[in-house]
């Protein structure tokens, strides 16, 4: 009897510990914990800069079209460099690469801060520095995504790490814009850029403190163009991955650009100022935070493809209603729902793709994920800015929501293939 009692006791204690810790299980890995802390500080500064840049452009030009042009310039270079970025990342030490990229991004933000605080900033300088940031993002995003697997001790925690990383961005998206709105109203955009530049040192410190097992980079007998062709053929022939990347590109093209128009909505539709702009962005952050935590709590890939579909449908409804809204409270609610749907789709696609692809193709495939975002987003931003200039921001947002609904119908047709690939992977790893 004592033996059975002794065996029962630890079982009773272990259950609550496992259930409570499940959502945060990737933080058991020391390297990921360091990254989580450093990136959490840095990404708040990043969101402050995004808000401050949009507000600065709108303050200087009062033009929705110029908001779209700046958004296009900041992201199109990442699309153009995307195919090369995946191959470059595979040939370099990823931790060192990310560290140097973070340092370069700090210099970019501090330069933007110096020009703004000394009242020397102009539109062309904003565009040039945005192009530089886009080039850095083209390398940093696939490097960080493919480095994630090296930061977690247990490969089974990879999906949780991706979800927690998304929750990190979502939390910053909630905090950063709210802080930025207050800072801009009190001291101007330059302080936001300065805070962002300083915040990069937190993630640099976390990268330097990591204990990563040194591995010799494999010698590549093939040229970069041959490796690029291999990556393209891999994506083209893998039906599930191809469908997910196309979906993500369409969702980015149609769903994300409304964020570019938030200064116009805040001022012209809701008759507010930088605080209203900050609250709209923060409301989107609330939705993304909830979605990220929901994804982190998942135990497997089962049903995740259907979550992608639900996310697109939610974005569609939220954008249509946001386009119709003329009051702050319902607009904040629609922003939260749109943020939830966008994060649910983007992060779920990320998790599924990284789980399905082979290790040797990970960086190259994630470079196409980067291209799907940074290729579609600038075109969408440019179209949104132009449409808002001609037909107004509310109708542009409404039209975006209607187009997202069409995308959801397209994905319904491809859903069975994606679910079949997920089931095959789950069966192989169980």
VMD Tcl script that draws the C-alpha trace (Angstrom):
set ca {
  {0.00 0.00 0.00}
  {2.83 2.38 0.81}
  {4.37 1.65 -2.57}
  {1.18 2.52 -4.40}
  {0.78 5.63 -2.32}
  {4.34 6.63 -3.06}
  {3.80 6.18 -6.81}
  {0.51 8.06 -6.75}
  {1.88 11.11 -4.99}
  {4.28 12.32 -7.69}
  {1.57 11.80 -10.32}
  {-0.75 14.16 -8.44}
  {1.97 16.82 -8.25}
  {3.10 16.56 -11.85}
  {-0.25 17.18 -13.51}
  {-0.75 20.81 -12.55}
  {2.90 21.63 -13.24}
  {2.68 20.27 -16.78}
  {-0.65 21.95 -17.53}
  {0.47 25.35 -16.24}
  {3.87 25.23 -17.94}
  {2.63 23.86 -21.26}
  {1.99 27.26 -22.86}
  {5.52 28.43 -21.96}
  {7.41 25.17 -22.46}
  {9.89 26.56 -25.01}
  {11.23 28.87 -22.28}
  {12.79 25.81 -20.65}
  {15.54 26.28 -23.24}
  {18.11 28.76 -21.93}
  {18.94 30.18 -25.35}
  {15.33 30.81 -26.27}
  {14.69 32.36 -22.87}
  {17.53 34.83 -23.49}
  {16.21 35.60 -26.95}
  {12.68 36.06 -25.59}
  {13.87 38.63 -23.04}
  {16.12 40.56 -25.43}
  {13.72 40.53 -28.35}
  {10.85 41.56 -26.09}
  {12.62 44.82 -25.30}
  {13.74 45.46 -28.85}
  {10.43 44.79 -30.56}
  {8.64 47.40 -28.43}
  {11.07 49.96 -29.84}
  {10.44 48.62 -33.34}
  {6.71 49.19 -33.04}
  {7.31 52.67 -31.64}
  {9.36 53.44 -34.75}
  {6.69 52.05 -37.09}
  {4.03 54.26 -35.54}
  {6.31 57.29 -35.40}
  {7.38 56.87 -39.03}
  {3.79 56.70 -40.27}
  {2.80 59.72 -38.21}
  {5.88 61.68 -39.31}
  {5.16 61.01 -42.98}
  {1.53 62.02 -42.57}
  {2.51 65.15 -40.61}
  {4.97 66.20 -43.32}
  {2.76 65.42 -46.33}
  {-0.90 65.02 -45.22}
  {-1.10 62.41 -48.00}
  {-2.48 58.88 -47.89}
  {-0.64 58.20 -51.15}
  {2.72 59.11 -49.57}
  {2.00 56.74 -46.68}
  {1.58 54.00 -49.26}
  {4.76 54.99 -51.11}
  {6.87 54.94 -47.95}
  {5.40 51.57 -46.99}
  {6.20 50.28 -50.47}
  {9.80 51.56 -50.35}
  {10.45 50.02 -46.94}
  {9.41 46.54 -47.99}
  {9.95 46.04 -51.72}
  {13.72 45.69 -51.32}
  {13.16 42.78 -48.91}
  {11.11 41.09 -51.63}
  {13.81 41.61 -54.26}
  {16.54 40.23 -51.99}
  {14.41 37.33 -50.71}
  {15.67 34.52 -53.01}
  {19.31 35.44 -52.32}
  {18.73 35.86 -48.58}
  {17.82 32.22 -47.97}
  {20.99 30.96 -49.66}
  {23.21 33.53 -47.90}
  {21.77 32.54 -44.53}
  {22.59 28.87 -45.14}
  {26.23 29.75 -45.80}
  {26.78 31.93 -42.71}
  {26.80 31.54 -38.94}
  {23.24 32.57 -38.13}
  {23.85 33.94 -34.64}
  {26.70 36.18 -35.85}
  {24.65 37.28 -38.84}
  {21.64 38.23 -36.71}
  {23.90 40.08 -34.24}
  {25.47 42.22 -36.98}
  {22.08 42.88 -38.55}
  {20.69 44.06 -35.21}
  {23.68 46.38 -34.82}
  {23.10 47.82 -38.30}
  {19.40 48.32 -37.50}
  {20.39 50.22 -34.34}
  {22.53 52.57 -36.43}
  {19.64 53.08 -38.84}
  {17.21 54.00 -36.04}
  {19.70 56.28 -34.30}
  {20.36 58.09 -37.60}
  {16.62 58.59 -38.06}
  {16.43 59.90 -34.48}
  {19.29 62.36 -35.00}
  {17.78 63.78 -38.19}
  {14.33 64.12 -36.64}
  {15.47 65.63 -33.33}
  {17.57 68.22 -35.16}
  {14.61 69.03 -37.46}
  {16.57 68.13 -40.58}
  {14.47 65.16 -41.65}
  {12.73 65.20 -45.01}
  {10.64 62.71 -46.95}
  {13.47 61.42 -49.13}
  {15.63 60.69 -46.10}
  {12.76 58.76 -44.55}
  {12.39 56.73 -47.74}
  {16.15 56.05 -47.98}
  {16.38 54.89 -44.36}
  {13.23 52.79 -44.85}
  {14.86 51.10 -47.85}
  {17.91 50.32 -45.70}
  {15.68 48.81 -43.01}
  {13.97 46.70 -45.65}
  {17.32 45.32 -46.82}
  {18.23 44.40 -43.25}
  {14.86 42.73 -42.75}
  {15.36 40.66 -45.91}
  {18.31 38.90 -44.25}
  {17.20 39.04 -40.62}
  {13.79 37.41 -41.00}
  {14.84 34.10 -42.64}
  {17.95 34.02 -40.42}
  {15.88 34.42 -37.26}
  {13.18 31.98 -38.37}
  {15.67 29.25 -39.28}
  {17.78 29.99 -36.16}
  {14.74 29.27 -33.97}
  {15.31 25.53 -34.18}
  {18.83 26.01 -32.75}
  {17.51 27.95 -29.78}
  {15.17 25.22 -28.48}
  {16.58 22.11 -26.83}
  {13.61 19.93 -27.81}
  {12.52 19.92 -31.46}
  {8.95 19.27 -30.27}
  {8.99 22.75 -28.70}
  {9.59 24.47 -32.05}
  {5.92 25.21 -32.70}
  {5.56 26.59 -29.18}
  {8.67 28.76 -29.67}
  {7.22 30.19 -32.89}
  {3.92 30.92 -31.15}
  {5.67 32.53 -28.17}
  {7.74 34.63 -30.55}
  {4.48 35.75 -32.14}
  {3.05 36.55 -28.71}
  {6.16 38.61 -28.05}
  {5.53 40.65 -31.18}
  {1.86 40.90 -30.27}
  {2.61 42.17 -26.78}
  {4.97 44.75 -28.23}
  {2.32 45.67 -30.78}
  {0.01 46.34 -27.86}
  {2.51 48.30 -25.73}
  {4.64 50.01 -28.39}
  {1.91 51.94 -30.25}
  {0.26 53.07 -27.01}
  {3.60 54.41 -25.73}
  {4.40 55.91 -29.15}
  {1.11 57.82 -29.24}
  {1.84 59.41 -25.84}
  {5.50 60.13 -26.68}
  {4.67 61.70 -30.05}
  {2.04 63.92 -28.47}
  {4.44 65.04 -25.72}
  {7.90 65.18 -27.35}
  {7.61 64.25 -31.02}
  {8.63 61.33 -33.21}
  {12.39 61.62 -32.66}
  {12.24 60.24 -29.10}
  {10.52 57.10 -30.45}
  {13.35 56.56 -32.93}
  {15.94 57.13 -30.19}
  {14.27 54.59 -27.88}
  {14.19 52.07 -30.71}
  {17.88 52.52 -31.48}
  {18.82 51.94 -27.84}
  {16.50 48.92 -27.52}
  {18.48 46.93 -30.11}
  {21.32 46.53 -27.62}
  {19.08 44.27 -25.51}
  {18.69 41.67 -28.25}
  {22.37 41.97 -29.18}
  {23.30 41.20 -25.56}
  {20.97 38.18 -25.49}
  {22.53 36.77 -28.68}
  {26.07 37.17 -27.30}
  {25.09 35.37 -24.06}
  {23.70 32.29 -25.85}
  {25.48 28.95 -25.69}
  {25.12 27.56 -29.18}
  {26.90 24.36 -30.09}
  {29.49 25.24 -32.71}
  {28.92 23.47 -35.98}
  {31.07 23.79 -39.05}
  {29.12 25.20 -41.94}
  {28.84 22.63 -44.72}
  {30.96 23.21 -47.80}
  {28.76 24.05 -50.75}
  {29.77 22.59 -54.08}
  {26.82 24.19 -55.84}
  {26.54 27.82 -56.85}
  {24.10 30.17 -55.19}
  {21.90 30.15 -58.27}
  {21.78 26.34 -58.25}
  {20.74 26.39 -54.61}
  {18.13 29.04 -55.34}
  {16.74 26.86 -58.11}
  {16.63 23.87 -55.74}
  {14.71 25.94 -53.19}
  {12.24 27.11 -55.81}
  {11.69 23.58 -57.13}
  {11.16 22.31 -53.57}
  {8.48 24.92 -52.87}
  {6.86 24.52 -56.29}
  {6.50 20.73 -55.98}
  {5.41 20.64 -52.32}
  {1.68 21.26 -52.75}
  {0.88 22.02 -49.12}
  {3.79 24.41 -48.62}
  {3.13 26.13 -51.95}
  {-0.56 26.64 -51.10}
  {0.27 28.01 -47.65}
  {2.82 30.47 -49.00}
  {0.44 31.67 -51.71}
  {-2.28 32.08 -49.11}
  {0.04 34.05 -46.85}
  {1.05 36.29 -49.74}
  {-2.60 36.96 -50.66}
  {-3.52 37.62 -47.04}
  {-0.58 40.02 -46.72}
  {-1.48 41.78 -49.99}
  {-5.13 42.23 -49.04}
  {-5.28 42.14 -45.25}
  {-2.24 44.00 -43.91}
  {-2.29 47.26 -45.93}
  {-5.11 48.77 -43.88}
  {-2.48 49.43 -41.18}
  {-0.87 51.97 -43.51}
  {-4.12 53.95 -43.52}
  {-4.52 54.21 -39.74}
  {-3.25 57.82 -39.56}
  {-5.89 58.80 -42.12}
  {-8.61 56.88 -40.27}
  {-7.56 58.41 -36.94}
  {-7.63 61.99 -38.25}
  {-10.21 62.12 -41.05}
  {-12.71 59.45 -39.98}
  {-12.48 59.44 -36.18}
  {-11.38 63.10 -35.85}
  {-8.54 62.30 -33.44}
  {-4.77 62.76 -33.27}
  {-1.64 60.74 -32.42}
  {-3.29 59.29 -29.31}
  {-6.19 57.93 -31.38}
  {-3.68 56.52 -33.86}
  {-1.80 54.84 -31.01}
  {-4.97 53.34 -29.52}
  {-6.05 51.91 -32.87}
  {-2.67 50.21 -33.27}
  {-2.73 49.02 -29.67}
  {-6.20 47.52 -30.16}
  {-4.80 45.45 -33.01}
  {-2.07 44.38 -30.60}
  {-4.67 43.11 -28.13}
  {-6.09 40.82 -30.79}
  {-2.70 39.55 -31.88}
  {-1.67 38.87 -28.28}
  {-4.77 36.76 -27.64}
  {-4.23 34.83 -30.88}
  {-0.56 34.22 -30.11}
  {-1.28 32.87 -26.63}
  {-4.00 30.62 -28.05}
  {-1.50 29.21 -30.55}
  {1.12 28.76 -27.82}
  {-1.33 26.66 -25.79}
  {-1.87 24.21 -28.65}
  {-0.38 20.75 -28.19}
  {-0.14 19.66 -31.83}
  {-0.70 20.68 -35.44}
  {-4.09 18.99 -35.51}
  {-6.73 21.44 -36.74}
  {-4.19 24.23 -37.30}
  {-4.96 24.51 -41.02}
  {-8.61 25.17 -40.21}
  {-7.45 27.89 -37.81}
  {-5.77 29.54 -40.78}
  {-9.08 29.55 -42.64}
  {-10.91 30.94 -39.61}
  {-8.32 33.70 -39.31}
  {-8.83 34.84 -42.91}
  {-12.62 34.86 -42.53}
  {-12.32 36.89 -39.31}
  {-10.07 39.45 -41.02}
  {-12.59 39.77 -43.83}
  {-15.52 40.51 -41.51}
  {-13.48 42.84 -39.29}
  {-12.21 44.95 -42.19}
  {-15.64 45.29 -43.78}
  {-17.11 46.50 -40.47}
  {-14.09 48.77 -39.83}
  {-14.68 50.41 -43.20}
  {-18.28 51.10 -42.19}
  {-17.47 52.38 -38.67}
  {-17.38 56.09 -37.85}
  {-16.97 55.80 -34.06}
  {-13.93 54.97 -31.95}
  {-15.33 52.13 -29.79}
  {-16.49 49.84 -32.64}
  {-13.35 50.72 -34.61}
  {-11.19 49.56 -31.69}
  {-13.14 46.29 -31.53}
  {-12.74 45.69 -35.26}
  {-9.01 46.45 -35.01}
  {-8.69 43.83 -32.27}
  {-10.54 41.22 -34.36}
  {-8.48 42.04 -37.45}
  {-5.27 41.72 -35.42}
  {-6.42 38.37 -34.06}
  {-7.18 37.02 -37.53}
  {-3.99 38.30 -39.15}
  {-1.75 36.87 -36.43}
  {-3.66 33.58 -36.38}
  {-3.16 33.17 -40.12}
  {0.46 34.35 -40.32}
  {1.79 32.51 -37.27}
  {-0.11 29.30 -38.04}
  {1.25 29.29 -41.61}
  {4.75 29.85 -40.20}
  {4.39 26.93 -37.77}
  {2.98 24.53 -40.36}
  {5.59 25.38 -43.00}
  {8.54 25.07 -40.61}
  {7.21 21.71 -39.41}
  {6.64 20.31 -42.90}
  {9.92 21.31 -44.58}
  {13.21 19.43 -44.30}
  {16.06 20.94 -42.27}
  {18.39 21.47 -45.23}
  {15.69 23.50 -47.01}
  {14.47 25.47 -43.99}
  {16.33 28.75 -44.61}
  {15.52 28.75 -48.32}
  {11.83 28.03 -47.74}
  {11.63 30.69 -45.01}
  {13.15 33.17 -47.44}
  {10.06 32.60 -49.59}
  {7.93 33.18 -46.49}
  {9.80 36.48 -46.14}
  {9.19 37.22 -49.81}
  {5.49 36.44 -49.40}
  {5.29 39.11 -46.70}
  {7.70 41.73 -48.00}
  {6.63 41.21 -51.60}
  {2.89 41.44 -51.10}
  {2.89 44.03 -48.30}
  {4.56 46.88 -50.24}
  {2.35 46.34 -53.28}
  {-0.67 46.24 -50.98}
  {0.47 49.40 -49.18}
  {0.93 51.22 -52.48}
  {-2.48 50.10 -53.75}
  {-4.14 50.99 -50.45}
  {-2.57 54.44 -50.44}
  {-3.60 55.09 -54.04}
  {-7.14 53.80 -53.52}
  {-7.54 55.83 -50.32}
  {-6.38 58.91 -52.22}
  {-9.08 58.34 -54.85}
  {-12.04 56.78 -53.01}
  {-11.22 57.40 -49.35}
  {-9.77 55.25 -46.59}
  {-13.06 53.72 -45.34}
  {-14.03 52.34 -48.76}
  {-10.49 51.06 -49.30}
  {-10.61 49.12 -46.03}
  {-14.06 47.76 -46.89}
  {-12.83 46.59 -50.29}
  {-9.82 44.88 -48.66}
  {-12.16 42.91 -46.43}
  {-14.25 41.78 -49.39}
  {-11.11 40.59 -51.22}
  {-10.02 38.64 -48.12}
  {-13.32 36.77 -48.27}
  {-12.49 35.67 -51.83}
  {-9.09 34.46 -50.59}
  {-10.80 32.37 -47.92}
  {-12.90 30.63 -50.57}
  {-9.73 29.85 -52.56}
  {-8.05 28.33 -49.51}
  {-11.09 26.14 -48.80}
  {-10.37 24.33 -52.07}
  {-6.76 23.62 -51.03}
  {-7.45 22.80 -47.39}
  {-7.71 18.99 -47.84}
  {-4.16 18.77 -49.29}
  {-2.72 20.85 -46.48}
  {-4.44 18.77 -43.81}
  {-3.24 15.56 -45.48}
  {0.39 16.77 -45.41}
  {0.06 17.73 -41.74}
  {-1.40 14.33 -40.87}
  {1.44 12.54 -42.71}
  {4.06 14.56 -40.80}
  {2.34 13.95 -37.47}
  {2.18 10.22 -38.16}
  {5.88 10.09 -39.13}
  {7.02 11.86 -35.95}
  {4.70 10.06 -33.50}
}
mol new
graphics top color blue
foreach p $ca { graphics top sphere $p radius 0.5 }
foreach p [lrange $ca 0 end-1] q [lrange $ca 1 end] { graphics top cylinder $p $q radius 0.2 }
display resetview
